[in-house]
């Protein structure tokens, strides 16, 4: 029997994949949360429409990371580092599904190989 923490993580990974599939996106969970089973780095937990993701579920997320109710996204960057966008997962899935639809219908989103179902 796996630990409660491992079960919680596995459940979250399955939720992430199932939600993506509800949006018509290609999604797969790495067997045993090991990306090597997908031919990827060990820390890849899921692949969503070609995007590699690592799933982390915590009891609490730092309040400063979450977008305030008045905003759609939060942007964060460490000094001399890259900028990252924090967005609700449902909004992200809508955006990716919309871009996939544009790509599949000859729209302007042609340079992203993530939309070629893998």
C-alpha positions, 0 to 999 in steps of 0.5 A, spaced: 500 500 500 502 506 498 503 512 502 497 517 503 502 522 500 503 518 494 496 516 493 494 524 493 499 525 488 497 519 483 489 522 484 491 529 482 495 526 476 489 522 474 484 529 475 489 533 471 489 528 465 482 527 465 480 534 465 485 535 459 481 529 456 474 533 457 477 539 453 479 534 447 486 534 449 491 529 448 493 527 455 497 521 459 499 520 465 506 517 466 506 510 469 508 510 477 509 518 476 516 516 472 517 520 466 521 515 463 515 511 462 513 516 457 521 517 454 521 523 458 525 525 464 524 522 470 520 528 473 515 529 468 508 526 471 504 528 465 504 530 458 498 534 456 497 536 448 505 535 448 506 539 454 510 536 459 508 537 466 510 536 473 504 535 478 505 538 485 499 538 490 500 541 497 495 543 503 496 550 501 499 554 496 503 561 498 498 566 497 502 571 494 503 566 488 495 566 487 492 571 482 488 576 486 480 575 485 481 582 481 486 578 476 486 573 471 493 571 472 499 572 476 506 573 473 512 571 478 520 572 476 526 571 481 531 576 480 535 575 473 530 569 472 525 567 467 518 570 468 512 565 469 505 565 469 500 562 474 493 561 471 487 557 473 488 550 470 481 550 467 482 557 463 489 554 461 485 548 458 480 552 455 486 556 452 490 550 449 483 547 446 482 554 443 489 554 440 489 546 438 482 548 434 485 554 430 491 549 428 487 544 426 482 548 422 488 552 418 488 558 423 494 562 425 497 557 430 501 553 426 508 553 429 506 549 435 508 542 434 504 541 441 498 541 437 499 535 433 496 529 437 502 525 440 
